[in-house]
């Protein structure tokens, strides 16, 4: 009789323990599922913030293009002043929008980003002295950021490519976007210079 009671107690303890283990496993599974869902929402949040960041950059670039474009110079002073005031107001409102997506980096990635930024800054500083040479240099840097070969054959800066590969993935995208923006700015500047030179020649022939 005593043996039967002992066995019953052991069975009860085992069943209770087994039930508790299942319950803990269920709770753990639910928490894990919640964290998985939150991770998807975090990634969606970062993607949305990154898209806003790019939209902000695009708007600023378009405003600057209008401000420095030849079309603005061809307008009479009174209308130009009004347009410039509107452009400045829009730029101020755009700058007031602050969007930032932080990137988690290890020491190697941090050093690589600083090096890549320094290389680009060095090219930008020399643009005014030699715009065509600077444009070719930017093209070589941009080609180093592409996963596929560019449509137009361009020399690839192998050293810069190695630096970019060492950067965090999000930083790689930002470096590529910055180079694309710089190339568009250089192209617009070259067009404006050619237009101004053409107008100067036309005026001298009259």
C-alpha positions, 0 to 999 in steps of 0.5 A, a space after each residue: 500500500 505504501 509502495 503504491 502511494 509512493 509510486 502515485 506521488 512520483 507519477 504526480 510529480 512527473 506529470 506536474 513537471 512535464 506539464 510545467 515544461 510544456 507551459 514554459 516551452 509554449 510561453 517561450 515560443 510565443 515570446 519568440 514569435 512576438 520578437 520575430 514579428 517585432 524584428 519585421 516591424 523594425 526592418 520595415 521602420 528602418 526601410 521607411 526611414 531610409 526611403 524618407 532620408 533618400 527623398 530628403 536628399 533628392 528634394 534638396 538636390 532638385 532645389 539646388 539644381 534650380 537655384 544654380 541652373 541656367 534657367 534661373 539666370 535667364 529670368 529677369 531680376 524681379 522674378 528671379 528674386 521671388 523664385 530664389 526666395 521660394 527656393 530658399 524657403 523650401 530648402 529651409 523647410 526641407 532642412 528642418 526635417 531630420 531623418 537619421 538611420 543609424 548603422 551598427 558598425 564594428 571597428 573595422 567597418 568604422 575605419 573603412 567608412 572613414 577611409 572611404 569618406 576621406 577618399 571622396 572628400 579629397 576628390 571633391 576638393 580638387 573638382 574646382 581645379 580640374 572638373 573633368 579629371 575629377 569627374 573621371 575619378 568619381 566615375 572610377 570610384 562609382 564603378 568600384 561600388 557596382 555589383 555589375 560591370 557598368 554599361 560604359 567601360 570605366 576604370 575601376 579603382 581597386 583600392 577604393 573597392 576593397 575599402 567599400 567592401 569592408 564597410 557595412 552594407 548600409 554604408 556601402 549603399 550610402 557611399 554609392 548614392 553620394 557618388 551618384 549625387 556628386 556625378 549629377 552635380 558635376 554634369 549639371 555644372 559642366 552644362 551650365 559652364 557650356 551654356 554660359 560660354 556659348 552665350 558669351 560667344 554669341 554675344 561677342 559675335 553680335 
